[in-house]
Amino acid sequence: MIIRYEKSFKKQYKKLPKKIQAQFLERLKVFLINPSTESLHNHKLNGKFKDFKSINITGDYRAVYSEDQNTISFVFIGTHSQIYG
């Protein structure tokens, strides 16, 4: 599996508190082992995000990604309201 980080994701990631950045890296490890791990709450999105999926980083922070064959592309990261609001 190839992991990519889109420019938008990188820009948002840099602005996150260090604690949230570290939590993303921990969640990414879990995701790479088993994307269906219940604690990730991995799910498809609807509406304008219908081509994307989301995983929970914390109670409010989410990482949004797209999936294409053997490539995972992280596109957005932020709070629920920052991404979907």
Residue, then its C-alpha position, 0 to 999 in steps of 0.5 A: m500500500i502506498i501512502r500519499y499526502e496531498k498539498s492541502f493535507k500537509k499544509q493543514y497538518k503543519k498548523l496542528p498542535k504537536k499533540i494532534q500531529a503525534q496522535f495522527l501518527e499513532r492512528l496511522k500506524v493502527f490504520l496501516i495494520n488494520p483500516s477497519t479497527e473500530s477505534l478509527h471509526n473508518h467510514k465513507l462520507n456523503g454529499k460533496f465528500k462522497d468519494f472520500k473516507s474519514i478516520n477519527i484522530t481524536g473525538d473532534y479531529r478527522a483525517v479524510y482520504s481517498e482510496d485508489q487501488n493500492t494508494i491511500s491519499f490523505v487529503f484533509i485533516g482538521t476538526h469536524s467543523q473545519i473540514y465539513g463546516 
